Amino acid sequence: MADHAANHSAAGRRPVLITGGAGFIGANLADALAAEGRDVLIYDALLRPGVEANLAWLKARHPQRIAAVTADVRDAGSLAAAAAEASAVVHLAAQVAVTTSLADPVTDFAVNLGSTVTLLEALRRRADPPPLIFASTNKVYGDLADLTFRRDGEAYVPADPEILAHGIGEERSLDFHTPYGCSKGGADQYVLDYARSFGVPTCVLRMSCIYGPRQMGTEDQGWVAHFLIRALEGRPITVYGDGCQVRDVLDVGDAVAAYRAALARIGAVRGRAYNLGGGPGNAVSLRQVLGAIEAIVGHPLDLAFEGWRAGDQRYYVSDTRRAAADLGLAAPLLWRRGLARLADWLAESRGLRLGGAARQAMPA
């Protein structure tokens, strides 16, 4: 169902199309684009709990800039119609959970890979195809089981000093694990090949763990927000594996800056893939994040540990040097500050209290 989407076309303005635009990253990106005066068309099935609130927030903040189409990306006709009007596309819509992909690989394939090819075809049919920025994942590199890691306190670290210093680079061989890894990895490669084979200006951002305000984290996706939500509500937290697995977390504001830069510099970055994460300076284990959360909420956490999940990486940190250079990215927000900011937003949005004196000690 379209919501005044035709108004943009009637006014001669072509919007930026954001698939999955009512989600966490999409809502933050749409807000930033609308604030700079760009029209945005949100394309979202509104299936994830809480995203309706994100869309309402966007419309309230930017009533003349935000339009919406409530539709599934598997609806080829609706998706093609939205793409036909776009000045640019950011493709964020996806099935995002490895566990769901293992339970229903056919749906995972249709949402992640099938819809991406549908969207690329819609753009290819246009006389002057607009740019498309695709949200890929660090899962395209597999479980990194060929690398050697050692446990250093509460975190795994790589034995290779180059990886320890800089992280995993784009030259790393692709190695798709789980249906989710295959569907996102396949889509990643189609997006890059449409630039090579058909001249569609595309760029791929292989994201690590993004967190921040407007995130509705669950056990399967968005673990930083999920841990905070459970802690704020005094509910138990399940950790899969030993909790020493390391990720380079990135605040959503920095992720949004990367997407905006990719759109602005598409002539220089078309046909390229970039690893997008917090880098070595924001490499942190689950146990270290949980320790910081405990300080924020001011009480011990109720933790339970379960076995490792399929395709889980002991360590993944992005080598962000190429992205920083080509996209002109500033140094990312340090994770403790970003975590405190997310805690403030979650507490306020859910009417919850933070942990008094312990919270006061966290960095502003």
Number of C-alpha atoms within 10 A of each C-alpha: 11 15 13 14 19 14 13 19 13 9 8 9 16 20 25 27 26 29 27 27 30 33 28 23 23 26 24 22 24 26 22 16 18 20 13 8 11 17 23 30 28 30 29 25 20 20 14 12 9 15 22 16 14 20 23 13 16 21 16 11 14 18 12 16 20 26 24 22 21 17 21 19 25 18 12 16 13 18 20 18 12 25 27 18 20 23 17 22 24 24 22 24 24 22 18 19 17 23 17 15 20 14 11 13 18 12 15 25 21 17 21 27 23 18 22 26 17 18 24 21 17 19 25 18 12 12 7 11 22 20 24 29 24 24 21 29 21 24 26 23 21 20 19 20 12 7 12 13 17 11 13 10 8 16 22 21 24 19 13 12 10 10 18 15 14 16 24 22 17 18 7 10 11 15 14 19 19 17 21 29 26 22 26 29 26 20 23 24 16 17 27 21 16 19 20 15 9 12 15 25 27 30 30 27 23 23 21 22 21 23 26 27 22 24 26 21 19 15 17 12 16 19 19 25 24 19 23 26 22 18 25 24 13 14 13 13 19 15 20 17 16 15 21 22 22 23 25 25 31 25 24 24 19 20 23 20 17 21 21 18 17 27 22 13 15 20 13 13 20 22 19 18 23 25 26 32 30 29 26 21 16 21 23 24 22 22 17 17 19 21 13 18 26 20 21 25 23 18 15 13 20 13 12 10 12 11 9 14 11 12 17 19 19 26 25 29 30 28 24 21 17 16 22 17 10 14 22 14 17 11 11 21 18 15 20 16 14 22 26 20 18 22 27 17 17 23 18 12 11 11 8 14 14 20 15 12 12 14 19 13 10 16 11 9
